[in-house]
């Protein structure tokens, strides 16, 4: 079972990406390094509510 989550930039807090998350295997919040269009660099993006 998967749920749709949004990924927000840790610097500017803009929500740039959305992805699916498996509820059973990922109990913690997802963190990925992605490119932020607002900051114009690769930053850490975290799952938001």
C-alpha positions as CSV (number, residue, x, y, z in Angstrom):
1,X,0.0,0.0,0.0
2,X,1.5,3.3,-1.0
3,X,0.7,6.9,-0.2
4,X,1.5,10.1,-2.1
5,X,3.9,12.5,-0.3
6,X,5.5,15.8,-1.1
7,X,9.2,16.6,-0.8
8,X,10.1,20.1,0.4
9,X,13.5,21.8,0.2
10,X,15.3,22.1,3.6
11,X,16.6,25.6,2.8
12,X,13.7,27.5,1.1
13,X,10.8,25.2,2.2
14,X,9.3,25.1,-1.3
15,X,7.6,21.9,-2.3
16,X,9.2,20.9,-5.6
17,X,8.6,17.1,-5.9
18,X,6.0,14.5,-5.1
19,X,6.6,10.7,-4.8
20,X,5.0,7.6,-3.6
21,X,5.9,6.0,-0.3
22,X,5.4,2.4,0.8
23,X,3.7,2.5,4.2
24,X,5.0,-0.8,5.4
25,X,8.7,-0.4,4.8
26,X,9.2,3.4,5.3
27,X,8.2,4.3,8.8
28,X,10.5,7.4,9.0
29,X,10.4,10.4,6.8
30,X,12.0,10.2,3.4
31,X,15.1,12.4,2.7
32,X,16.7,12.7,-0.7
33,X,19.2,15.1,-2.4
34,X,17.3,16.8,-5.3
35,X,17.7,19.9,-7.4
36,X,15.8,22.9,-6.2
37,X,14.7,25.3,-8.9
38,X,14.4,28.2,-6.4
39,X,17.8,27.8,-4.7
40,X,19.4,26.7,-8.1
41,X,21.4,24.0,-6.4
42,X,21.2,20.4,-5.1
43,X,19.8,20.4,-1.6
44,X,18.3,18.0,0.9
45,X,14.6,17.5,0.3
46,X,12.5,16.0,3.2
47,X,9.0,14.5,3.2
48,X,6.3,16.9,4.4
49,X,2.8,16.2,5.8
